């Protein structure tokens, strides 16, 4: 939420006109682009990579096997 507020707050710098607007426009474009990219990476790309790597190396299947083994050991202890 704070990233989106920051992006919206910087937007007036990008569309500024008047005296000294050239310098503020350049700074606004850099801030807007950098924060937009960082937000995209943090919200979409990194979680997708995390899931992809987990599936690639089979962590989910290992976890299921481990839970199944723990369940079997609890069943044998109860008997």
C-alpha positions, -999 to +999 in steps of 0.1 A: +000+000+000+028+024+008+045+017-025+013+025-044+008+057-024+044+067-032+039+061-069+007+082-069+024+109-049+053+111-074+030+112-104+024+151-101+062+155-106+060+137-139+032+158-153+045+191-138+047+222-160+060+256-153+093+270-141+118+244-130+096+216-143+123+201-164+144+191-135+115+178-115+102+158-144+134+139-148+136+132-110+099+122-111+104+098-140+133+081-123+114+078-090+082+066-107+100+040-129+122+027-100+094+023-075+071+008-101+097-018-110+105-026-074+068-030-066+063-053-096+093-074-086+082-076-050+045-084-056+046-106-087+080-118-098+096-130-065+066-150-054+063-166-088+100-175-087+096-190-052+068-212-064+086-222-096+118-232-077+097-251-052+081-271-079+113-276-098+131-292-069+100-311-056+098-295-022+061-299-021+063-337-027+091-340-001+069-323+024+039-345+016+061-376+020+074-363+054+038-356+066+027-391+055+056-407+074+048-387+105+012-398+102+022-435+099+045-433+129+016-417+150-007-445+139+018-472+150+023-455+184-014-455+190-017-493+184 
